[in-house]
């Protein structure tokens, strides 16, 4: 897995970009984090603090703790619990969606709460979104991303990182082949851009000339040096 390509753009009429993203490597394992602060006060700061804390915790793990994917997953979940129990108190009114992707050999595990989503890319095809957004009408986690994107209640989160209520991370285990191409994205990307615009942004690794009111961030992961769409 190579270093990720991370692209972000502040939304129109926004005082700040409330998205955050980053990555870390430790003893053969990789961790990628993307977070999206809501419109609540200091949510951007919470998204940045969450991202920094989880990546720093992963970077500080001992080699023996990284050797087993299950143990690494447990420790990553512990760091997310620590964010909820300690950091969130500094941002009592804030809330944020997040997505964490751990890649350990041929094993990939995603952890998310809220509406940041993980997808896979196949040449010439629209993104295959794998994470069910925890928002709006998708309380059964059975609706398509296109349908959720058009819902007037899409911005209502029923599971996210917040001091005011507990959250329940959703965990998915996936296969990570040598040519697997992953994309981590905030809802500004998967909900506000059409499939064609998403592919344009990915191919150009740019959000220039694409419209959107929301902050937009995506992280592209690829085993090969060059992505061919």
DATA-V666313 format. One record per backbone hydrogen bond with DSSP energy under -0.5 kcal/mol. CO is the residue of the C=O (numbers start at 1). NH is the residue of the N-H. Records with the same first field share a line. If there is no record, write none. Layout:
CO->NH, NH
//
This chain:
4->6
5->220
7->218
9->216
11->14
16->18
18->37
20->35
22->33
24->31
26->29
28->105
29->26
30->103
31->24
32->101
33->22
34->99
35->20
36->97
40->43
42->46
43->47
44->48
45->49
46->50
47->51
48->52
49->53
50->54
51->55
52->56
53->57
54->58
55->59
56->60
58->61
62->65, 66
63->66, 67
68->72
69->73
70->74
71->75
72->76
73->77
74->78
75->79
76->80
77->81
78->82
79->83
80->84
81->85
82->86, 87
83->88
86->89
87->90
88->91
89->92
91->94
94->163
95->38
96->161
97->36
98->113
99->34
100->111
101->32
102->104, 109
103->30
104->107
106->176
107->104
108->174
109->102
110->172
111->100
112->170
113->98
114->134
117->185
118->130, 131
119->183
120->128
121->181
122->125
127->129
128->120
131->133
133->135
134->158, 159
135->138
137->139
138->141
144->148
145->149
146->150
148->151
151->154
153->136, 156
155->157
156->136
160->162
161->96
167->169
169->171
170->112
172->110
174->108
175->177
177->180
180->182, 223
181->121
182->221
183->119
184->219
185->117
186->189, 190
187->191, 192
189->193
194->198
195->199
196->200
197->201
198->202
199->203
200->204
201->205, 206
207->210
212->12
216->9
217->186
218->7
219->184
220->5
221->182
222->2
227->229
//
